[in-house]
Amino acid sequence: MWRIWIILAGLFLILESITTGFLVFWFAVGSIVAMLVSFFINNIITQTSVFLISSCILIFTTRKFCDKFLSNKESSKINNVSGKIGKVTVDIEPFEGAGQIKIDGEVWSAISSDNTSIPKGTEVIIEKIDGVKVVVTPKK
């Protein structure tokens, strides 16, 4: 029975490498714990119970710890650019899709909100983020 648990652990690790979260890893660890139990107890119900209980305990006890260290600090930084003022560094041309602005020392690709050209040097207000570009309007 230990072979099934080691195969499951491997499958969970492969699945973990595909996903972006840090959840499936604990099922792999639970499978390894169940595999160790299978060397001493031959009952599949006991082994499955050990797998489920150990996986749940690991998930719930490490959740806050993992969230703290694995949180994407860049995403909160990106969400905070709306409403900020930037300066056009490369002319914003709506038909060419070209244009760049500088916000707090960072360069962003930009488009105008009303499809007008905005010349280099103009101060702009960031309205929102659209994909990888910021949508801006000239500051009045």
N, CA, C and O atoms as a GROMACS GRO file, in nm:
protein
  560
    1MET      N    1   0.081  -0.120   0.000
    1MET     CA    2   0.000   0.000   0.000
    1MET      C    3   0.086   0.126   0.000
    1MET      O    4   0.041   0.232  -0.044
    2TRP      N    5   0.208   0.115   0.050
    2TRP     CA    6   0.295   0.232   0.057
    2TRP      C    7   0.326   0.287  -0.081
    2TRP      O    8   0.351   0.407  -0.096
    3ARG      N    9   0.324   0.202  -0.183
    3ARG     CA   10   0.353   0.247  -0.320
    3ARG      C   11   0.246   0.346  -0.370
    3ARG      O   12   0.277   0.442  -0.440
    4ILE      N   13   0.122   0.320  -0.333
    4ILE     CA   14   0.014   0.410  -0.373
    4ILE      C   15   0.033   0.547  -0.310
    4ILE      O   16   0.012   0.649  -0.375
    5TRP      N   17   0.073   0.551  -0.182
    5TRP     CA   18   0.093   0.679  -0.114
    5TRP      C   19   0.211   0.756  -0.173
    5TRP      O   20   0.206   0.879  -0.183
    6ILE      N   21   0.315   0.686  -0.210
    6ILE     CA   22   0.431   0.756  -0.270
    6ILE      C   23   0.397   0.808  -0.410
    6ILE      O   24   0.444   0.914  -0.450
    7ILE      N   25   0.315   0.732  -0.484
    7ILE     CA   26   0.269   0.780  -0.616
    7ILE      C   27   0.181   0.903  -0.599
    7ILE      O   28   0.194   1.001  -0.672
    8LEU      N   29   0.089   0.898  -0.501
    8LEU     CA   30   0.004   1.014  -0.474
    8LEU      C   31   0.087   1.136  -0.434
    8LEU      O   32   0.059   1.247  -0.478
    9ALA      N   33   0.189   1.114  -0.351
    9ALA     CA   34   0.276   1.226  -0.311
    9ALA      C   35   0.343   1.287  -0.433
    9ALA      O   36   0.350   1.410  -0.445
   10GLY      N   37   0.391   1.204  -0.524
   10GLY     CA   38   0.453   1.253  -0.646
   10GLY      C   39   0.355   1.330  -0.733
   10GLY      O   40   0.388   1.435  -0.788
   11LEU      N   41   0.233   1.277  -0.745
   11LEU     CA   42   0.132   1.347  -0.824
   11LEU      C   43   0.096   1.482  -0.763
   11LEU      O   44   0.078   1.580  -0.835
   12PHE      N   45   0.085   1.486  -0.630
   12PHE     CA   46   0.056   1.614  -0.564
   12PHE      C   47   0.169   1.714  -0.584
   12PHE      O   48   0.144   1.833  -0.601
   13LEU      N   49   0.293   1.667  -0.581
   13LEU     CA   50   0.406   1.758  -0.604
   13LEU      C   51   0.408   1.811  -0.747
   13LEU      O   52   0.439   1.927  -0.770
   14ILE      N   53   0.374   1.726  -0.842
   14ILE     CA   54   0.365   1.772  -0.981
   14ILE      C   55   0.254   1.874  -0.995
   14ILE      O   56   0.271   1.977  -1.060
   15LEU      N   57   0.140   1.846  -0.934
   15LEU     CA   58   0.028   1.941  -0.938
   15LEU      C   59   0.065   2.073  -0.870
   15LEU      O   60   0.025   2.179  -0.916
   16GLU      N   61   0.140   2.066  -0.762
   16GLU     CA   62   0.184   2.187  -0.692
   16GLU      C   63   0.273   2.273  -0.782
   16GLU      O   64   0.267   2.396  -0.778
   17SER      N   65   0.356   2.208  -0.862
   17SER     CA   66   0.445   2.284  -0.950
   17SER      C   67   0.368   2.354  -1.061
   17SER      O   68   0.418   2.450  -1.120
   18ILE      N   69   0.248   2.308  -1.091
   18ILE     CA   70   0.165   2.369  -1.195
   18ILE      C   71   0.083   2.485  -1.139
   18ILE      O   72   0.057   2.582  -1.210
   19THR      N   73   0.041   2.474  -1.014
   19THR     CA   74  -0.047   2.576  -0.955
   19THR      C   75   0.034   2.692  -0.898
   19THR      O   76   0.155   2.681  -0.879
   20THR      N   77  -0.035   2.803  -0.872
   20THR     CA   78   0.033   2.921  -0.819
   20THR      C   79   0.025   2.928  -0.667
   20THR      O   80   0.104   3.000  -0.606
   21GLY      N   81  -0.065   2.858  -0.606
   21GLY     CA   82  -0.079   2.863  -0.461
   21GLY      C   83   0.019   2.770  -0.394
   21GLY      O   84   0.102   2.706  -0.459
   22PHE      N   85   0.008   2.762  -0.262
   22PHE     CA   86   0.094   2.672  -0.184
   22PHE      C   87   0.005   2.584  -0.100
   22PHE      O   88   0.018   2.577   0.022
   23LEU      N   89  -0.088   2.514  -0.167
   23LEU     CA   90  -0.187   2.433  -0.097
   23LEU      C   91  -0.165   2.284  -0.120
   23LEU      O   92  -0.168   2.206  -0.025
   24VAL      N   93  -0.144   2.245  -0.242
   24VAL     CA   94  -0.136   2.103  -0.277
   24VAL      C   95  -0.012   2.036  -0.216
   24VAL      O   96  -0.010   1.915  -0.196
   25PHE      N   97   0.089   2.116  -0.187
   25PHE     CA   98   0.212   2.064  -0.125
   25PHE      C   99   0.180   1.988   0.004
   25PHE      O  100   0.240   1.884   0.032
   26TRP      N  101   0.086   2.041   0.081
   26TRP     CA  102   0.055   1.977   0.209
   26TRP      C  103  -0.014   1.843   0.191
   26TRP      O  104  -0.005   1.757   0.278
   27PHE      N  105  -0.083   1.824   0.079
   27PHE     CA  106  -0.139   1.692   0.050
   27PHE      C  107  -0.027   1.592   0.018
   27PHE      O  108  -0.038   1.474   0.050
   28ALA      N  109   0.079   1.640  -0.044
   28ALA     CA  110   0.195   1.553  -0.070
   28ALA      C  111   0.259   1.511   0.062
   28ALA      O  112   0.295   1.395   0.080
   29VAL      N  113   0.272   1.607   0.154
   29VAL     CA  114   0.329   1.574   0.285
   29VAL      C  115   0.235   1.477   0.359
   29VAL      O  116   0.282   1.382   0.424
   30GLY      N  117   0.104   1.501   0.351
   30GLY     CA  118   0.008   1.409   0.412
   30GLY      C  119   0.017   1.269   0.354
   30GLY      O  120   0.000   1.171   0.426
   31SER      N  121   0.044   1.259   0.224
   31SER     CA  122   0.061   1.128   0.160
   31SER      C  123   0.186   1.057   0.214
   31SER      O  124   0.186   0.936   0.233
   32ILE      N  125   0.290   1.134   0.239
   32ILE     CA  126   0.412   1.073   0.292
   32ILE      C  127   0.389   1.025   0.436
   32ILE      O  128   0.437   0.919   0.475
   33VAL      N  129   0.315   1.104   0.514
   33VAL     CA  130   0.282   1.061   0.651
   33VAL      C  131   0.198   0.933   0.646
   33VAL      O  132   0.222   0.840   0.723
   34ALA      N  133   0.100   0.928   0.554
   34ALA     CA  134   0.018   0.807   0.540
   34ALA      C  135   0.102   0.689   0.494
   34ALA      O  136   0.078   0.576   0.534
   35MET      N  137   0.202   0.715   0.410
   35MET     CA  138   0.291   0.608   0.366
   35MET      C  139   0.368   0.551   0.485
   35MET      O  140   0.384   0.430   0.497
   36LEU      N  141   0.417   0.640   0.572
   36LEU     CA  142   0.489   0.593   0.691
   36LEU      C  143   0.398   0.510   0.782
   36LEU      O  144   0.442   0.410   0.838
   37VAL      N  145   0.274   0.551   0.795
   37VAL     CA  146   0.178   0.476   0.876
   37VAL      C  147   0.150   0.340   0.812
   37VAL      O  148   0.127   0.242   0.883
   38SER      N  149   0.152   0.334   0.679
   38SER     CA  150   0.122   0.207   0.610
   38SER      C  151   0.225   0.099   0.639
   38SER      O  152   0.196  -0.020   0.621
   39PHE      N  153   0.345   0.136   0.684
   39PHE     CA  154   0.445   0.036   0.720
   39PHE      C  155   0.408  -0.036   0.850
   39PHE      O  156   0.453  -0.148   0.874
   40PHE      N  157   0.325   0.029   0.933
   40PHE     CA  158   0.290  -0.028   1.063
   40PHE      C  159   0.144  -0.074   1.070
   40PHE      O  160   0.111  -0.168   1.142
   41ILE      N  161   0.056  -0.007   0.994
   41ILE     CA  162  -0.087  -0.040   0.998
   41ILE      C  163  -0.132  -0.067   0.854
   41ILE      O  164  -0.110   0.014   0.765
   42ASN      N  165  -0.195  -0.182   0.834
   42ASN     CA  166  -0.234  -0.223   0.700
   42ASN      C  167  -0.378  -0.184   0.665
   42ASN      O  168  -0.426  -0.222   0.558
   43ASN      N  169  -0.445  -0.111   0.750
   43ASN     CA  170  -0.585  -0.075   0.730
   43ASN      C  171  -0.593   0.052   0.644
   43ASN      O  172  -0.540   0.156   0.683
   44ILE      N  173  -0.659   0.045   0.528
   44ILE     CA  174  -0.668   0.158   0.436
   44ILE      C  175  -0.749   0.274   0.494
   44ILE      O  176  -0.722   0.390   0.464
   45ILE      N  177  -0.849   0.242   0.576
   45ILE     CA  178  -0.930   0.347   0.637
   45ILE      C  179  -0.845   0.428   0.735
   45ILE      O  180  -0.855   0.551   0.738
   46THR      N  181  -0.763   0.362   0.813
   46THR     CA  182  -0.674   0.432   0.906
   46THR      C  183  -0.573   0.517   0.830
   46THR      O  184  -0.547   0.632   0.866
   47GLN      N  185  -0.516   0.461   0.724
   47GLN     CA  186  -0.418   0.535   0.644
   47GLN      C  187  -0.480   0.658   0.579
   47GLN      O  188  -0.420   0.766   0.578
   48THR      N  189  -0.600   0.642   0.526
   48THR     CA  190  -0.670   0.755   0.463
   48THR      C  191  -0.705   0.861   0.568
   48THR      O  192  -0.695   0.980   0.541
   49SER      N  193  -0.745   0.817   0.684
   49SER     CA  194  -0.775   0.912   0.792
   49SER      C  195  -0.651   0.990   0.832
   49SER      O  196  -0.656   1.111   0.852
   50VAL      N  197  -0.540   0.921   0.843
   50VAL     CA  198  -0.413   0.988   0.876
   50VAL      C  199  -0.377   1.088   0.767
   50VAL      O  200  -0.333   1.199   0.796
   51PHE      N  201  -0.396   1.050   0.642
   51PHE     CA  202  -0.368   1.140   0.530
   51PHE      C  203  -0.454   1.266   0.539
   51PHE      O  204  -0.402   1.377   0.531
   52LEU      N  205  -0.585   1.248   0.558
   52LEU     CA  206  -0.675   1.364   0.563
   52LEU      C  207  -0.648   1.453   0.684
   52LEU      O  208  -0.644   1.575   0.672
   53ILE      N  209  -0.631   1.392   0.798
   53ILE     CA  210  -0.609   1.470   0.921
   53ILE      C  211  -0.477   1.545   0.916
   53ILE      O  212  -0.471   1.663   0.948
   54SER      N  213  -0.370   1.477   0.875
   54SER     CA  214  -0.240   1.544   0.870
   54SER      C  215  -0.238   1.654   0.765
   54SER      O  216  -0.180   1.760   0.788
   55SER      N  217  -0.300   1.632   0.651
   55SER     CA  218  -0.307   1.735   0.548
   55SER      C  219  -0.383   1.857   0.597
   55SER      O  220  -0.338   1.970   0.579
   56CYS      N  221  -0.499   1.834   0.659
   56CYS     CA  222  -0.579   1.947   0.710
   56CYS      C  223  -0.506   2.024   0.819
   56CYS      O  224  -0.508   2.147   0.820
   57ILE      N  225  -0.442   1.953   0.910
   57ILE     CA  226  -0.368   2.020   1.017
   57ILE      C  227  -0.256   2.106   0.957
   57ILE      O  228  -0.237   2.220   0.997
   58LEU      N  229  -0.184   2.051   0.862
   58LEU     CA  230  -0.076   2.128   0.798
   58LEU      C  231  -0.129   2.250   0.724
   58LEU      O  232  -0.069   2.358   0.731
   59ILE      N  233  -0.238   2.234   0.655
   59ILE     CA  234  -0.296   2.347   0.580
   59ILE      C  235  -0.338   2.458   0.675
   59ILE      O  236  -0.304   2.575   0.654
   60PHE      N  237  -0.411   2.422   0.779
   60PHE     CA  238  -0.464   2.525   0.869
   60PHE      C  239  -0.359   2.588   0.959
   60PHE      O  240  -0.371   2.704   0.996
   61THR      N  241  -0.256   2.512   0.996
   61THR     CA  242  -0.154   2.570   1.084
   61THR      C  243  -0.050   2.653   1.010
   61THR      O  244   0.013   2.740   1.069
   62THR      N  245  -0.034   2.629   0.883
   62THR     CA  246   0.070   2.703   0.808
   62THR      C  247   0.012   2.809   0.716
   62THR      O  248   0.089   2.880   0.650
   63ARG      N  249  -0.117   2.823   0.709
   63ARG     CA  250  -0.181   2.916   0.615
   63ARG      C  251  -0.137   3.061   0.636
   63ARG      O  252  -0.095   3.127   0.541
   64LYS      N  253  -0.146   3.110   0.758
   64LYS     CA  254  -0.109   3.249   0.786
   64LYS      C  255   0.041   3.271   0.763
   64LYS      O  256   0.082   3.375   0.711
   65PHE      N  257   0.121   3.173   0.802
   65PHE     CA  258   0.265   3.183   0.783
   65PHE      C  259   0.299   3.194   0.635
   65PHE      O  260   0.381   3.277   0.595
   66CYS      N  261   0.238   3.109   0.553
   66CYS     CA  262   0.265   3.111   0.409
   66CYS      C  263   0.212   3.238   0.344
   66CYS      O  264   0.278   3.295   0.258
   67ASP      N  265   0.095   3.282   0.384
   67ASP     CA  266   0.039   3.405   0.329
   67ASP      C  267   0.129   3.524   0.358
   67ASP      O  268   0.145   3.613   0.274
   68LYS      N  269   0.188   3.526   0.476
   68LYS     CA  270   0.274   3.637   0.515
   68LYS      C  271   0.399   3.643   0.427
   68LYS      O  272   0.439   3.752   0.385
   69PHE      N  273   0.460   3.530   0.400
   69PHE     CA  274   0.586   3.529   0.326
   69PHE      C  275   0.569   3.513   0.176
   69PHE      O  276   0.660   3.547   0.100
   70LEU      N  277   0.456   3.462   0.132
   70LEU     CA  278   0.436   3.441  -0.010
   70LEU      C  279   0.344   3.544  -0.074
   70LEU      O  280   0.314   3.535  -0.192
   71SER      N  281   0.299   3.643   0.004
   71SER     CA  282   0.210   3.744  -0.052
   71SER      C  283   0.286   3.826  -0.154
   71SER      O  284   0.406   3.852  -0.140
   72ASN      N  285   0.216   3.866  -0.258
   72ASN     CA  286   0.277   3.943  -0.366
   72ASN      C  287   0.272   4.091  -0.330
   72ASN      O  288   0.169   4.156  -0.348
   73LYS      N  289   0.382   4.143  -0.280
   73LYS     CA  290   0.387   4.283  -0.240
   73LYS      C  291   0.382   4.375  -0.361
   73LYS      O  292   0.341   4.491  -0.348
   74GLU      N  293   0.422   4.326  -0.477
   74GLU     CA  294   0.418   4.408  -0.598
   74GLU      C  295   0.276   4.437  -0.642
   74GLU      O  296   0.249   4.544  -0.696
   75SER      N  297   0.183   4.342  -0.619
   75SER     CA  298   0.046   4.366  -0.663
   75SER      C  299  -0.018   4.481  -0.586
   75SER      O  300  -0.095   4.558  -0.644
   76SER      N  301   0.012   4.494  -0.457
   76SER     CA  302  -0.043   4.606  -0.383
   76SER      C  303   0.020   4.736  -0.429
   76SER      O  304  -0.046   4.840  -0.427
   77LYS      N  305   0.145   4.731  -0.470
   77LYS     CA  306   0.212   4.850  -0.521
   77LYS      C  307   0.149   4.893  -0.654
   77LYS      O  308   0.131   5.012  -0.678
   78ILE      N  309   0.117   4.797  -0.738
   78ILE     CA  310   0.056   4.827  -0.867
   78ILE      C  311  -0.082   4.887  -0.848
   78ILE      O  312  -0.119   4.982  -0.917
   79ASN      N  313  -0.159   4.833  -0.755
   79ASN     CA  314  -0.294   4.883  -0.734
   79ASN      C  315  -0.296   5.025  -0.678
   79ASN      O  316  -0.398   5.092  -0.685
   80ASN      N  317  -0.185   5.070  -0.623
   80ASN     CA  318  -0.180   5.202  -0.563
   80ASN      C  319  -0.141   5.313  -0.660
   80ASN      O  320  -0.126   5.427  -0.616
   81VAL      N  321  -0.123   5.286  -0.788
   81VAL     CA  322  -0.084   5.392  -0.881
   81VAL      C  323  -0.204   5.472  -0.931
   81VAL      O  324  -0.185   5.583  -0.981
   82SER      N  325  -0.324   5.421  -0.918
   82SER     CA  326  -0.442   5.495  -0.962
   82SER      C  327  -0.453   5.625  -0.884
   82SER      O  328  -0.444   5.627  -0.761
   83GLY      N  329  -0.473   5.734  -0.957
   83GLY     CA  330  -0.486   5.865  -0.896
   83GLY      C  331  -0.355   5.940  -0.882
   83GLY      O  332  -0.355   6.059  -0.850
   84LYS      N  333  -0.243   5.871  -0.904
   84LYS     CA  334  -0.114   5.938  -0.892
   84LYS      C  335  -0.085   6.023  -1.015
   84LYS      O  336  -0.149   6.008  -1.120
   85ILE      N  337   0.010   6.112  -1.000
   85ILE     CA  338   0.050   6.200  -1.110
   85ILE      C  339   0.184   6.151  -1.164
   85ILE      O  340   0.276   6.123  -1.088
   86GLY      N  341   0.191   6.140  -1.296
   86GLY     CA  342   0.314   6.100  -1.362
   86GLY      C  343   0.351   6.200  -1.470
   86GLY      O  344   0.276   6.294  -1.496
   87LYS      N  345   0.466   6.179  -1.531
   87LYS     CA  346   0.513   6.269  -1.636
   87LYS      C  347   0.541   6.187  -1.760
   87LYS      O  348   0.606   6.082  -1.753
   88VAL      N  349   0.492   6.236  -1.875
   88VAL     CA  350   0.511   6.165  -2.001
   88VAL      C  351   0.658   6.173  -2.041
   88VAL      O  352   0.715   6.282  -2.049
   89THR      N  353   0.720   6.057  -2.066
   89THR     CA  354   0.860   6.053  -2.108
   89THR      C  355   0.873   6.021  -2.257
   89THR      O  356   0.973   6.056  -2.319
   90VAL      N  357   0.774   5.954  -2.313
   90VAL     CA  358   0.767   5.926  -2.457
   90VAL      C  359   0.627   5.963  -2.501
   90VAL      O  360   0.529   5.921  -2.439
   91ASP      N  361   0.616   6.043  -2.608
   91ASP     CA  362   0.485   6.088  -2.656
   91ASP      C  363   0.384   5.974  -2.660
   91ASP      O  364   0.412   5.865  -2.708
   92ILE      N  365   0.265   6.003  -2.607
   92ILE     CA  366   0.157   5.904  -2.610
   92ILE      C  367   0.080   5.925  -2.739
   92ILE      O  368   0.017   6.029  -2.759
   93GLU      N  369   0.086   5.826  -2.826
   93GLU     CA  370   0.020   5.830  -2.957
   93GLU      C  371  -0.084   5.720  -2.961
   93GLU      O  372  -0.050   5.602  -2.956
   94PRO      N  373  -0.213   5.756  -2.969
   94PRO     CA  374  -0.319   5.655  -2.960
   94PRO      C  375  -0.321   5.556  -3.077
   94PRO      O  376  -0.355   5.440  -3.056
   95PHE      N  377  -0.288   5.599  -3.196
   95PHE     CA  378  -0.298   5.509  -3.311
   95PHE      C  379  -0.179   5.415  -3.320
   95PHE      O  380  -0.191   5.305  -3.374
   96GLU      N  381  -0.065   5.456  -3.267
   96GLU     CA  382   0.053   5.371  -3.268
   96GLU      C  383   0.060   5.283  -3.143
   96GLU      O  384   0.132   5.184  -3.139
   97GLY      N  385  -0.017   5.321  -3.042
   97GLY     CA  386  -0.015   5.246  -2.917
   97GLY      C  387   0.113   5.268  -2.839
   97GLY      O  388   0.146   5.190  -2.749
   98ALA      N  389   0.186   5.374  -2.872
   98ALA     CA  390   0.313   5.402  -2.806
   98ALA      C  391   0.294   5.508  -2.700
   98ALA      O  392   0.202   5.590  -2.709
   99GLY      N  393   0.378   5.508  -2.603
   99GLY     CA  394   0.378   5.611  -2.501
   99GLY      C  395   0.426   5.556  -2.370
   99GLY      O  396   0.397   5.441  -2.335
  100GLN      N  397   0.499   5.638  -2.295
  100GLN     CA  398   0.548   5.597  -2.164
  100GLN      C  399   0.539   5.714  -2.068
  100GLN      O  400   0.549   5.831  -2.107
  101ILE      N  401   0.520   5.679  -1.942
  101ILE     CA  402   0.520   5.781  -1.837
  101ILE      C  403   0.609   5.732  -1.724
  101ILE      O  404   0.642   5.614  -1.715
  102LYS      N  405   0.647   5.824  -1.639
  102LYS     CA  406   0.727   5.790  -1.522
  102LYS      C  407   0.647   5.825  -1.398
  102LYS      O  408   0.600   5.938  -1.383
  103ILE      N  409   0.633   5.727  -1.309
  103ILE     CA  410   0.560   5.744  -1.184
  103ILE      C  411   0.653   5.699  -1.071
  103ILE      O  412   0.695   5.583  -1.068
  104ASP      N  413   0.683   5.788  -0.981
  104ASP     CA  414   0.768   5.755  -0.866
  104ASP      C  415   0.896   5.681  -0.907
  104ASP      O  416   0.938   5.586  -0.841
  105GLY      N  417   0.956   5.724  -1.016
  105GLY     CA  418   1.082   5.664  -1.062
  105GLY      C  419   1.065   5.539  -1.146
  105GLY      O  420   1.164   5.485  -1.194
  106GLU      N  421   0.943   5.492  -1.165
  106GLU     CA  422   0.918   5.373  -1.246
  106GLU      C  423   0.859   5.414  -1.381
  106GLU      O  424   0.777   5.506  -1.388
  107VAL      N  425   0.902   5.347  -1.487
  107VAL     CA  426   0.852   5.375  -1.621
  107VAL      C  427   0.740   5.277  -1.653
  107VAL      O  428   0.754   5.156  -1.636
  108TRP      N  429   0.628   5.332  -1.701
  108TRP     CA  430   0.511   5.253  -1.739
  108TRP      C  431   0.474   5.283  -1.883
  108TRP      O  432   0.488   5.396  -1.930
  109SER      N  433   0.426   5.182  -1.955
  109SER     CA  434   0.364   5.205  -2.085
  109SER      C  435   0.229   5.269  -2.059
  109SER      O  436   0.160   5.234  -1.962
  110ALA      N  437   0.191   5.362  -2.145
  110ALA     CA  438   0.068   5.437  -2.118
  110ALA      C  439  -0.014   5.460  -2.244
  110ALA      O  440   0.040   5.464  -2.355
  111ILE      N  441  -0.144   5.474  -2.224
  111ILE     CA  442  -0.237   5.513  -2.330
  111ILE      C  443  -0.326   5.624  -2.273
  111ILE      O  444  -0.347   5.632  -2.152
  112SER      N  445  -0.377   5.706  -2.361
  112SER     CA  446  -0.465   5.813  -2.313
  112SER      C  447  -0.608   5.761  -2.304
  112SER      O  448  -0.648   5.673  -2.380
  113SER      N  449  -0.683   5.815  -2.210
  113SER     CA  450  -0.819   5.767  -2.187
  113SER      C  451  -0.915   5.808  -2.297
  113SER      O  452  -1.014   5.740  -2.323
  114ASP      N  453  -0.885   5.921  -2.364
  114ASP     CA  454  -0.976   5.971  -2.468
  114ASP      C  455  -0.916   5.961  -2.609
  114ASP      O  456  -0.961   6.029  -2.701
  115ASN      N  457  -0.816   5.876  -2.625
  115ASN     CA  458  -0.751   5.853  -2.755
  115ASN      C  459  -0.697   5.981  -2.819
  115ASN      O  460  -0.711   6.001  -2.939
  116THR      N  461  -0.637   6.066  -2.738
  116THR     CA  462  -0.571   6.185  -2.790
  116THR      C  463  -0.421   6.172  -2.770
  116THR      O  464  -0.375   6.093  -2.687
  117SER      N  465  -0.346   6.249  -2.845
  117SER     CA  466  -0.201   6.250  -2.829
  117SER      C  467  -0.165   6.336  -2.708
  117SER      O  468  -0.226   6.440  -2.684
  118ILE      N  469  -0.066   6.290  -2.634
  118ILE     CA  470  -0.017   6.366  -2.519
  118ILE      C  471   0.134   6.380  -2.537
  118ILE      O  472   0.205   6.279  -2.542
  119PRO      N  473   0.184   6.504  -2.548
  119PRO     CA  474   0.327   6.523  -2.575
  119PRO      C  475   0.416   6.495  -2.454
  119PRO      O  476   0.371   6.497  -2.339
  120LYS      N  477   0.543   6.469  -2.484
  120LYS     CA  478   0.645   6.446  -2.382
  120LYS      C  479   0.653   6.568  -2.290
  120LYS      O  480   0.646   6.682  -2.335
  121GLY      N  481   0.668   6.541  -2.159
  121GLY     CA  482   0.680   6.648  -2.062
  121GLY      C  483   0.550   6.686  -1.994
  121GLY      O  484   0.551   6.757  -1.894
  122THR      N  485   0.438   6.639  -2.046
  122THR     CA  486   0.307   6.670  -1.988
  122THR      C  487   0.285   6.589  -1.861
  122THR      O  488   0.316   6.470  -1.856
  123GLU      N  489   0.230   6.654  -1.759
  123GLU     CA  490   0.191   6.581  -1.638
  123GLU      C  491   0.055   6.518  -1.661
  123GLU      O  492  -0.036   6.580  -1.717
  124VAL      N  493   0.041   6.393  -1.616
  124VAL     CA  494  -0.083   6.319  -1.638
  124VAL      C  495  -0.129   6.257  -1.506
  124VAL      O  496  -0.050   6.236  -1.414
  125ILE      N  497  -0.258   6.229  -1.500
  125ILE     CA  498  -0.317   6.161  -1.386
  125ILE      C  499  -0.352   6.019  -1.429
  125ILE      O  500  -0.414   5.998  -1.533
  126ILE      N  501  -0.311   5.922  -1.348
  126ILE     CA  502  -0.339   5.781  -1.380
  126ILE      C  503  -0.481   5.749  -1.337
  126ILE      O  504  -0.518   5.767  -1.221
  127GLU      N  505  -0.560   5.703  -1.432
  127GLU     CA  506  -0.700   5.666  -1.404
  127GLU      C  507  -0.712   5.521  -1.360
  127GLU      O  508  -0.778   5.490  -1.261
  128LYS      N  509  -0.647   5.432  -1.435
  128LYS     CA  510  -0.658   5.289  -1.405
  128LYS      C  511  -0.548   5.215  -1.477
  128LYS      O  512  -0.470   5.273  -1.553
  129ILE      N  513  -0.542   5.086  -1.452
  129ILE     CA  514  -0.448   4.997  -1.520
  129ILE      C  515  -0.528   4.911  -1.615
  129ILE      O  516  -0.629   4.851  -1.577
  130ASP      N  517  -0.484   4.905  -1.740
  130ASP     CA  518  -0.548   4.822  -1.841
  130ASP      C  519  -0.444   4.725  -1.894
  130ASP      O  520  -0.366   4.760  -1.983
  131GLY      N  521  -0.443   4.605  -1.841
  131GLY     CA  522  -0.342   4.506  -1.879
  131GLY      C  523  -0.207   4.549  -1.823
  131GLY      O  524  -0.189   4.556  -1.702
  132VAL      N  525  -0.112   4.577  -1.914
  132VAL     CA  526   0.021   4.620  -1.871
  132VAL      C  527   0.043   4.769  -1.892
  132VAL      O  528   0.154   4.819  -1.876
  133LYS      N  529  -0.062   4.838  -1.928
  133LYS     CA  530  -0.052   4.982  -1.954
  133LYS      C  531  -0.140   5.058  -1.855
  133LYS      O  532  -0.242   5.009  -1.809
  134VAL      N  533  -0.096   5.181  -1.825
  134VAL     CA  534  -0.179   5.268  -1.745
  134VAL      C  535  -0.259   5.358  -1.837
  134VAL      O  536  -0.210   5.400  -1.942
  135VAL      N  537  -0.382   5.385  -1.799
  135VAL     CA  538  -0.469   5.476  -1.874
  135VAL      C  539  -0.460   5.611  -1.805
  135VAL      O  540  -0.483   5.622  -1.684
  136VAL      N  541  -0.426   5.716  -1.883
  136VAL     CA  542  -0.399   5.846  -1.824
  136VAL      C  543  -0.481   5.956  -1.891
  136VAL      O  544  -0.529   5.941  -2.004
  137THR      N  545  -0.496   6.067  -1.819
  137THR     CA  546  -0.554   6.190  -1.876
  137THR      C  547  -0.458   6.304  -1.839
  137THR      O  548  -0.395   6.301  -1.734
  138PRO      N  549  -0.448   6.404  -1.926
  138PRO     CA  550  -0.360   6.517  -1.895
  138PRO      C  551  -0.408   6.591  -1.771
  138PRO      O  552  -0.529   6.609  -1.750
  139LYS      N  553  -0.313   6.633  -1.688
  139LYS     CA  554  -0.347   6.710  -1.570
  139LYS      C  555  -0.380   6.854  -1.611
  139LYS      O  556  -0.310   6.913  -1.693
  140LYS      N  557  -0.485   6.908  -1.554
  140LYS     CA  558  -0.527   7.042  -1.592
  140LYS      C  559  -0.489   7.142  -1.488
  140LYS      O  560  -0.517   7.261  -1.503
   0.00000   0.00000   0.00000
